[in-house]
């Protein structure tokens, strides 16, 4: 499998011929760190998305990027990684447009806020601005099954969040503080991107979802339209004259020689398992 993939330089080389380009990067499914949650499930790994965005940034022929979002959210840190690379694209002089599909909620909305423009379908489900984490409590189940465990730890909080015992009051306060800290970061991102007072964002950021049309009325998106409209918006923002060549970057990497006559390219990649442990999620509950 190793010979199948090209790194960033290979992607850049594949895009090097022809005139001005608009690259389409897809963020589909649950957003995770790494490449993707598993080989048998749909999801978007931040590492893959960042690599594709970086390839677009480094290629001089790519003048604009459309980030197509169809995701309920996922890891807060992974969403930040993708958003940060989109900001790097803009700092490099590229125009970035977020295009929302069926669902672009929570972490996906965080990502959208890093674009120059946000385009949503009227019936898109978006919003869900908030943070959630879950800690299963399996102590009673363990006892019924006769499972016992001994824990040796270097500090009193080292096993905080263990499913084998209930949280203490102080541990609950620590977790709540973490959730509220990331929530504040989310609110700040939305307020800065949408030019809204933080107090107004907090009114909208109670976890509720919006249709694309409702989000437009609330100032959370810029216009209504489909993927083609988003590409047109990117072309306009970038000042591209005539019909641009549009490349769609697909999951994992690019097939060597994958550029086709219609200006598109395809790719395929392998996936990595999602690590365990407590994760702060910006996604639906």
C-alpha positions in Angstrom: 0.0 0.0 0.0 2.9 2.4 0.7 3.5 2.9 -3.0 -0.1 4.0 -3.6 0.3 7.3 -1.8 1.9 10.6 -2.7 2.9 13.1 0.0 2.1 16.8 -0.2 4.8 17.3 -2.9 3.1 14.6 -5.0 -0.2 16.4 -4.7 1.3 19.7 -5.7 3.0 18.0 -8.7 -0.3 16.5 -9.8 -1.9 20.0 -9.8 1.0 21.8 -11.5 -0.3 21.8 -15.1 -3.0 24.0 -16.5 -4.5 27.3 -15.6 -6.0 28.7 -12.3 -7.5 26.1 -10.1 -10.3 25.8 -7.5 -9.6 22.8 -5.1 -12.5 21.1 -3.3 -11.6 19.4 0.0 -14.3 17.3 1.6 -14.8 16.9 5.3 -17.3 14.0 5.7 -18.6 12.1 8.8 -17.3 12.3 12.3 -14.2 14.6 12.6 -11.3 12.8 14.4 -7.6 13.2 14.9 -5.3 11.2 12.6 -6.6 10.0 9.3 -10.0 8.6 9.9 -11.8 6.6 12.6 -11.6 3.1 11.0 -11.4 1.3 7.7 -15.1 0.4 8.0 -16.7 3.7 8.9 -16.9 7.1 7.3 -15.1 10.0 9.0 -12.7 12.8 8.4 -9.3 12.6 10.0 -7.7 16.0 10.7 -4.3 14.9 9.4 -5.7 14.0 6.0 -7.7 17.2 5.7 -4.7 19.3 6.8 -2.5 17.6 4.3 -4.9 18.3 1.5 -5.3 21.9 2.5 -1.6 22.4 2.8 -1.2 21.0 -0.7 -3.6 23.6 -2.0 -1.8 26.3 -0.2 1.6 25.3 -1.6 0.4 25.1 -5.2 0.7 28.4 -7.0 -2.1 27.5 -9.5 -4.7 26.9 -6.8 -6.3 30.3 -6.3 -9.2 29.3 -4.1 -10.4 26.3 -2.0 -14.0 25.1 -1.3 -14.3 23.1 1.8 -17.3 20.9 1.4 -18.7 20.0 4.9 -21.1 17.1 5.6 -20.4 16.3 9.3 -22.1 16.4 12.6 -18.9 17.4 14.3 -16.4 15.4 16.4 -13.2 16.1 18.2 -12.7 19.8 19.2 -8.9 19.7 18.8 -9.3 18.0 15.3 -11.7 20.7 14.2 -9.2 23.3 15.4 -6.4 21.7 13.4 -8.4 21.9 10.1 -9.6 25.5 10.9 -6.0 26.6 11.5 -4.9 25.2 8.1 -7.7 27.1 6.5 -6.6 30.3 8.2 -3.1 29.6 6.8 -4.6 29.3 3.3 -6.1 32.7 3.7 -2.9 34.2 5.1 -1.2 32.9 1.9 -3.6 34.9 -0.2 -5.9 32.0 -1.2 -9.7 32.4 -0.9 -11.6 29.8 1.1 -15.3 29.1 0.9 -17.2 26.7 3.2 -20.0 24.8 1.5 -22.5 23.0 3.8 -24.2 19.8 2.7 -26.8 17.8 4.6 -25.3 18.5 8.0 -22.6 20.9 9.0 -23.0 21.1 12.8 -20.9 21.8 15.8 -17.2 21.0 15.0 -18.1 21.3 11.3 -19.5 24.7 11.9 -16.3 25.6 13.8 -14.4 24.7 10.7 -16.7 26.7 8.5 -16.0 29.8 10.6 -12.4 29.8 9.3 -13.6 30.4 5.7 -14.0 33.8 3.9 -17.6 32.9 3.1 -20.1 30.3 4.3 -22.7 28.9 1.8 -25.4 26.6 3.1 -28.3 24.8 1.5 -31.7 26.1 2.8 -32.3 22.7 4.4 -28.8 22.2 5.8 -28.7 21.3 9.5 -26.1 23.5 11.1 -25.3 25.3 14.4 -25.1 23.0 17.5 -22.5 25.4 18.9 -21.4 23.7 22.1 -19.2 21.1 23.7 -20.0 17.7 25.2 -18.1 14.8 26.8 -19.4 11.6 28.2 -18.0 9.3 30.9 -19.6 5.9 31.2 -20.3 4.6 34.7 -19.8 0.8 34.7 -19.0 0.1 38.3 -22.3 -1.7 39.1 -21.9 -3.7 35.9 -18.4 -4.7 36.9 -19.6 -5.8 40.3 -22.5 -7.9 38.8 -20.0 -9.6 36.5 -17.5 -10.2 39.3 -14.9 -7.9 37.8 -12.5 -6.3 40.2 -9.5 -4.0 39.5 -6.7 -2.5 41.5 -5.4 0.9 40.5 -1.9 2.2 41.2 -1.5 5.9 40.3 1.0 8.7 40.7 -1.6 11.3 41.6 -5.1 11.4 42.9 -6.6 12.5 39.6 -4.6 10.1 37.3 -7.6 7.8 36.9 -10.1 10.6 36.7 -12.9 9.5 34.3 -12.3 5.8 34.8 -15.5 3.9 34.1 -14.9 1.6 37.1 -15.8 4.2 39.7 -18.0 7.3 40.2 -16.5 10.7 39.8 -15.8 12.7 42.9 -17.2 16.2 43.2 -13.8 17.8 42.5 -13.4 15.7 39.4 -16.8 16.8 38.1 -15.7 20.4 38.6 -12.5 19.8 36.6 -14.3 18.2 33.7 -16.9 21.0 33.7 -14.2 23.5 33.7 -12.6 21.8 30.6 -15.9 21.8 28.8 -16.6 25.5 29.6 -13.1 26.4 28.5 -13.4 24.8 25.1 -17.0 26.2 24.8 -15.5 29.7 25.4 -13.0 29.1 22.6 -15.8 28.0 20.3 -17.8 31.2 21.1 -14.8 33.4 20.5 -14.2 31.7 17.1 -17.8 32.3 16.0 -17.9 35.9 17.3 -14.7 36.8 15.5 -15.6 35.1 12.2 -19.2 36.3 12.1 -18.6 39.8 13.5 -21.1 39.2 16.3 -21.0 40.2 20.0 -20.0 37.3 22.2 -23.2 37.8 24.2 -25.3 37.3 21.0 -23.3 34.2 20.1 -24.0 32.7 23.5 -27.7 33.2 23.0 -27.4 31.1 19.9 -24.8 28.7 21.3 -27.0 26.5 23.6 -26.6 23.4 21.4 -29.6 24.1 19.2 -29.5 23.4 15.5 -30.7 25.6 12.7 -31.7 25.1 9.1 -29.6 26.9 6.6 -32.3 29.5 6.1 -32.6 30.0 9.8 -28.8 30.3 10.1 -28.8 33.0 7.4 -31.3 35.0 9.3 -29.2 34.6 12.5 -26.0 35.8 10.7 -24.3 32.4 11.0 -23.9 31.9 7.2 -23.4 34.3 4.3 -25.8 33.0 1.6 -27.8 30.1 0.5 -26.7 27.8 -2.3 -25.3 24.4 -3.3 -21.7 23.2 -4.0 -21.8 24.8 -7.5 -22.8 28.1 -6.0 -19.9 27.8 -3.5 -17.5 27.2 -6.3 -18.8 30.3 -8.1 -18.4 32.3 -4.9 -14.8 31.1 -4.7 -14.1 32.0 -8.3 -15.5 35.5 -7.7 -13.6 36.1 -4.5 -10.3 34.9 -6.2 -10.9 37.1 -9.3 -10.6 34.2 -11.6 -11.7 35.0 -15.2 -13.3 32.4 -17.4 -14.0 28.8 -16.5 -11.6 27.5 -13.9 -10.4 23.9 -13.6 -11.9 22.4 -10.5 -10.1 19.6 -8.6 -11.6 17.5 -6.0 -9.3 16.1 -3.4 -10.5 12.8 -2.0 -9.6 10.9 1.1 -6.2 9.7 2.0 -3.8 10.9 -0.7 -3.8 10.9 -4.5 -3.4 8.1 -6.9 -0.2 8.6 -8.9 -1.3 9.9 -12.3 -4.8 10.4 -11.0 -5.5 13.7 -12.8 -8.2 13.2 -15.4 -9.0 15.1 -18.5 -12.0 16.8 -16.9 -9.7 18.5 -14.4 -10.6 16.2 -11.5 -8.4 13.9 -9.5 -9.3 10.9 -7.3 -7.5 9.3 -4.4 -7.8 6.5 -1.9 -6.2 6.0 1.5 -6.1 3.7 4.5 -7.7 4.5 7.9 -6.5 4.4 11.5 -8.4 3.3 14.6 -9.8 5.9 16.9 -7.8 6.0 20.2 -9.7 5.5 23.4 -9.9 7.8 26.4 -11.9 10.9 27.3 -12.4 13.3 24.4 -14.0 16.8 24.3 -16.4 16.7 21.4 -18.0 19.5 19.5 -20.8 17.3 18.0 -24.3 16.2 18.5 -25.1 14.5 21.8 
